[in-house]
Amino acid sequence: MQNTFKKTLLVSLLAGAGIAAHAEGFNFYALIDGGIASTAISGGKAKTGTTTEFITGGFAPNFFGLTAEKSMGNGYTGGVKLEQGFLLNPTNSQSYAFGGNTIFNRQANLYVKGSSGTLVVGTQSNFAFDSVLFADPRSGSNYGSSLASVDIDGALGTIETGAISYKSPSMNGFTAGAEFTTKNNTSSVAARDGNALSLTYGAGPLGATLASYQAQAANTSGTVGGLTYKLGAVTLKGIALNQKTPKYNSLNTTGVGGNYVFAPTTTFDFGAYNSKDSKSGYNTSTYAAGVYYKFLKDLTVYGQYANVKNSGTPSAASNFTWSATANFIATGQTASSINVGLLYGFF
């Protein structure tokens, strides 16, 4: 009861601050995704069957946040960013999602920005994960993208706590970034220390990204590369990753696809992915597609289909959402998911 009261009070305060003080440099934003998913698991020797359930975040994570900025003079701006991930269907075991089980689990940082770049201190996104989202053919959908293999099996973190980062200003389309994460003792995120470097390019129809990362305490590391190219209403995307974890010696993930803007209100996307690690025998193939119809200013209804086949020997993640259905499939199994939902974005 006390936790519920605290969360309700927090939302009310943030919303009130964002609405009442927007003109003073405050901004309130939110992304909400909820719907129904039906997943059929077939093949192999393990248990099979079909599960239909309510899903938080079939396509995107759920969060609300607040930013507050103020001019510091000499062309610099200082600010604070607070962002909370949450579930629309909370359980006793996990009341938050898409971040640790703490207040402001996705963003809790101070930043200073100006003509010389941006410095951020505190909880923030992982730079390598940002590069994955930049180039993933389906924009990192929680059903049918690279995220299941890359973030669950490949152990790439999405959020860094106790981090310090710097991003350069854009120069001829290039932006460079460096991120250092200190050891920390938060209850929701395992103590870790490491770093990430990134380089992105965007000019005209071409976009590109390159990133590397390592988390020393978790003994994980990897590289990310991706390209995007816009041809009229079509945007083509390709991504490639190599990851090393205590379980996988060289987990290679590739994906190709993109999206097509059929009309101002309607978009289609498609992605084909493969992940392999020769030493362990890990081998998954994913095919997925989605359609998105924006019928109100900030509200989109969507449907997506994902097919994930595990042809390898270890079990493998089949989706990246918070689900009652097993997120892992055994050797020889295929997970086929249909997900329909509503996506609300207020920015």
Helices and strands as residue ranges (DSSP letters): H 2-20, G 22-24, E 26-42, E 49-56, E 63-73, E 76-85, E 107-114, E 117-125, H 127-135, H 147-147, I 148-153, E 159-167, E 174-181, E 194-203, E 206-215, E 220-231, E 234-244, E 251-263, E 266-277, E 282-294, E 299-310, E 316-317, E 328-329, E 334-346
